Amino acid sequence: MKTAYIFGAGSTSGTLKNIDHPPPDAANFGAAIEKFPEWETEFRALAQVAEHLGQPLKELGLEAIWSCLDYFAKLNTALPLQKPWKDESRTIKKALLHVYGEICDRAAEDLPDSGNYTLGDIVKNKLREGDILISFNYDTLVENLAVRIGRVKPLRMVCSSHIQGVVWVAKPHGSASWCIDFKQGSLTWMEPNGGPRLKSLTGADLLNNCEPLMLGAVPIKSELIREVQEHCGFPAIHEVIMQQWRSVVAALRDVERVVVLGYCFPAEDKYGRFLFQEAVRLRPKDKPPLEVEFYELPDKAGETCKNIFDALGSKGLKVTYCGSVKPPPK
């Protein structure tokens, strides 16, 4: 049974909930940033966003922060005053790397090899050849763990080749490990052999005029618009992201089962909802109903279940709740 595994922020935060400074979900992004020493100077643009919106940063989620920065970047000429911050792109990327970069890389190395926690059980005991790991996370926790203890090797990024006997990886929202090099005008999103890049960028990379390719938690994602990327001189960004989504659509069209871990199919990602729905419409009429198993916090399970039906369509789905994403035992 071919399976698509879909990972959201809850899969990382649930797996790493017992480490020091666990990575936050999007709603708690501002609160996580405030825990860093000297955050008001280190992430000046974010402090200014909070001041502009009249709220403490700890009460702001990633979407509210990034959307404010993004709207000013795109629409500022319609306003009588200049935007009250500068270098916001590098600042938000730096903040994201602080909470989803090296800290998650190190945590992945320290996770036990056993299958007695949800993510370990999946990569060690359940992955099969031809399955696809679809991660909407900026961190590389899933890829790192699958490379280290996964039952099927190697992992390959989608569209890197057409070989058999591998597990595929798609990251439709980019990754902390994908490097945009503004000096060279290049984008590096996989290893030379087609495998996933596992090591996140660092502050040193940012100082060397590089940024990670991570799609913003914003309504209008410029990376999805070919004309914008051509104008900016980076058409490869559009093509790579489209490759990810083409593979997501193909997977949902073809697989028998989808397993969702900590991803709520948010209504704000309207383009994602559109592509999910079109993928399900493409499924052959004679295929069995699509089986969907999902892991979610109990108090959010009802809402996520509704979102699954809204995103994938109410017809022909068999949905099963599997409980929370469990971390390794203490």
Residue pairs with C-beta under 8 A, 6 or more apart in sequence:
1 128
1 256
1 257
2 128
2 130
2 131
2 254
2 255
2 256
2 257
3 126
3 128
3 131
3 132
3 255
3 256
3 257
3 258
3 259
4 131
4 132
4 134
4 248
4 251
4 252
4 255
4 257
4 258
4 259
5 122
5 127
5 131
5 132
5 133
5 134
5 258
5 259
5 260
5 261
6 134
6 136
6 258
6 259
6 260
6 261
6 263
7 133
7 134
7 135
7 136
7 137
7 142
7 261
7 262
7 263
8 136
8 137
8 260
8 261
8 262
8 263
8 264
9 23
9 24
9 25
9 26
9 136
9 137
9 262
9 263
10 25
10 261
10 262
10 263
10 264
10 295
10 296
10 297
10 325
11 118
11 119
11 137
11 141
11 142
11 261
11 262
11 263
11 295
11 325
12 23
12 100
12 104
12 137
12 139
12 141
12 262
13 22
13 23
13 24
13 25
13 262
14 118
14 261
14 262
14 295
14 297
14 324
14 325
14 326
14 327
15 111
15 117
15 118
15 119
15 141
15 325
15 327
15 328
16 22
16 23
16 104
16 107
16 141
16 327
17 327
18 327
18 328
18 330
19 107
19 110
21 32
21 35
21 99
21 103
23 32
23 99
23 100
23 103
23 104
23 139
24 31
24 32
24 99
25 262
26 61
26 62
26 63
26 217
27 61
27 62
28 61
29 60
29 61
29 62
29 65
29 99
30 46
30 50
30 56
30 57
30 58
30 59
30 60
30 61
30 62
30 65
31 57
31 58
31 59
32 99
33 39
33 43
33 46
33 57
33 95
33 98
33 99
34 56
34 57
34 58
36 42
36 43
36 98
39 46
39 47
39 57
40 47
42 94
43 91
43 94
43 95
44 85
44 91
45 69
45 85
45 86
45 87
45 88
45 91
45 92
46 57
46 65
46 91
46 92
46 95
47 57
48 84
48 85
49 57
49 60
49 65
49 68
49 69
49 85
50 56
50 57
50 60
50 65
52 68
52 84
53 60
53 64
53 68
57 65
62 217
63 217
63 218
63 268
65 92
66 92
66 216
66 217
66 218
67 216
67 217
67 218
67 219
69 85
69 88
69 89
69 92
70 216
70 218
70 220
71 218
72 79
72 83
72 85
72 88
73 83
73 88
73 89
74 220
76 82
76 83
85 91
89 211
90 206
90 211
92 216
93 206
93 211
93 212
93 214
94 203
94 206
96 138
96 176
96 212
96 214
97 176
97 200
97 201
97 202
97 203
97 206
97 212
100 137
100 138
100 139
100 176
100 200
101 139
101 176
101 200
101 201
101 202
101 212
102 200
102 202
104 139
104 140
104 141
104 176
104 200
105 139
105 140
105 144
105 198
105 199
105 200
107 141
108 140
108 141
108 144
108 145
108 148
109 144
109 148
111 117
111 119
111 120
111 145
111 328
112 120
112 328
113 120
113 124
113 148
113 149
114 120
114 124
114 328
115 121
115 124
115 125
116 328
116 329
117 326
117 327
117 328
117 329
118 261
118 295
118 324
118 325
118 326
119 141
119 142
119 145
119 261
119 325
120 145
120 149
120 328
122 259
122 261
123 142
123 145
123 146
123 149
123 150
123 151
124 149
124 150
124 151
125 151
126 151
127 146
127 150
127 151
127 152
127 167
128 152
129 152
129 164
129 165
129 166
129 167
130 164
130 166
130 167
130 168
131 152
131 167
131 168
132 158
132 167
132 168
132 169
132 170
132 247
132 251
132 255
133 142
133 143
133 146
133 155
133 167
133 168
133 169
133 170
134 170
134 171
134 172
134 248
134 251
135 142
135 143
135 169
135 170
135 171
135 175
136 171
136 172
136 173
136 263
137 171
137 173
138 173
138 174
138 175
138 176
138 212
138 214
139 175
139 176
139 200
140 175
140 176
140 177
140 196
140 197
140 198
140 199
140 200
143 155
143 169
143 196
143 198
144 198
146 155
146 167
146 169
147 153
147 154
147 155
147 195
147 196
147 198
150 167
152 165
152 166
152 167
153 166
153 167
154 166
154 167
154 193
154 195
155 166
155 167
155 168
155 169
155 195
155 196
156 163
156 166
156 167
156 168
156 169
156 194
156 195
156 196
157 168
157 169
157 170
157 189
157 190
157 194
157 195
157 196
158 168
158 169
158 170
158 243
158 244
158 246
158 247
159 243
159 246
159 247
160 190
160 194
160 195
161 194
168 247
168 251
169 196
170 244
170 247
170 248
170 251
171 178
171 196
171 244
172 215
172 241
172 244
172 245
172 248
172 272
173 214
173 215
174 212
174 213
174 214
174 215
174 223
174 241
175 189
175 196
175 197
175 212
175 213
175 214
176 200
176 201
176 212
176 214
177 196
177 197
177 198
177 199
177 200
177 201
177 212
178 187
178 188
178 189
178 197
178 212
178 213
178 214
178 240
179 187
179 188
179 189
179 197
179 201
179 205
179 210
179 211
179 212
179 213
180 186
180 187
180 210
180 211
180 212
180 213
180 234
180 237
181 187
181 188
181 209
181 210
182 209
182 210
182 211
183 208
183 209
183 210
185 233
185 234
186 236
187 213
187 234
187 236
187 237
187 240
188 197
189 197
189 213
189 240
190 196
190 197
191 197
200 212
201 210
201 211
201 212
205 211
205 212
213 223
213 237
213 240
215 221
215 223
215 224
215 241
217 268
219 268
219 270
221 271
222 228
222 229
223 229
223 237
223 238
223 241
224 238
224 241
224 242
224 271
225 238
226 235
226 238
228 238
229 235
229 236
229 237
229 238
230 238
245 275
248 275
248 279
249 275
249 278
249 279
249 282
250 279
251 279
252 258
252 276
252 279
252 280
252 283
252 290
252 312
253 279
253 280
253 282
253 283
254 283
255 290
256 287
256 288
256 290
256 291
257 290
257 291
257 292
257 293
258 290
258 291
258 292
258 293
258 312
259 292
259 293
259 294
259 295
260 292
260 293
260 294
260 295
260 296
260 304
260 308
261 294
261 295
261 325
262 295
262 296
262 325
264 296
264 300
264 303
264 304
264 307
265 272
265 273
265 276
265 304
265 307
265 308
265 310
265 311
265 312
266 272
266 307
267 273
267 307
267 310
272 311
273 310
273 311
276 311
276 312
277 311
277 312
277 313
280 290
280 312
280 313
280 316
281 313
283 290
283 316
289 316
289 317
289 318
290 312
290 316
290 317
290 318
291 318
291 320
292 308
292 312
292 317
292 318
292 319
292 320
293 319
293 320
293 321
293 322
294 301
294 304
294 305
294 308
294 319
294 320
294 321
294 322
295 322
295 323
295 324
295 325
296 304
296 321
296 324
297 324
298 323
298 324
301 321
305 319
305 321
308 317
308 319
309 317
309 319
